[in-house]
């Protein structure tokens, strides 16, 4: 299985901050990388697919980059609704695997 | 707008079989892959597998010996069976048409 490792595991930040979360794959996954966020009691919601493509309806403050094994999710200016847990997922090979999550909370 | 809704028992006894159904509305099952993902309380996401509308499947090897997925096109539903459950199978189970459409999730607790 391809292991996905996110860092940090948790992060405290303020509204308006710029935040970056990283995701590293244990082997190359090309650009088969998605980012989700998940709020308590809710299903994950897609933010980014193909490593850098913004899902329809997702604010432009979210951006993704990377290819191969190293990927980043950046939120340019945190808004109150962005405090959530973020997951990366690879869909390059089976079984699809997720990172362990990054919990973003309010400083 | 495609919507998915999980249904099934919220409590299953150890060693028994967990059975869940996902009903799809706002679109047809035909032509798509349909997934199950689970999340133990307070933990991360685990991909269980998917079934194509035609019936072909791909399961996570860690669960393959215990998992069966099926599709009922006449009811626009697909299902998950997980046999010989233990407390480690306690989780919120999501059905999804990855990556965009997910059900709200249903908590299944394994306990006697």
Interface residues (C-beta under 8 A of the other chain):
Chain A: X1 X34 X36 X42 X43 X44 X45 X46 X49 X55 X87 X89 X91 X94 X95 X96 X97 X98 X99 X100 X101
Chain B: X44 X45 X46 X47 X49 X58 X59 X60 X61 X62 X94 X96 X98 X99 X100 X102 X103 X104 X105
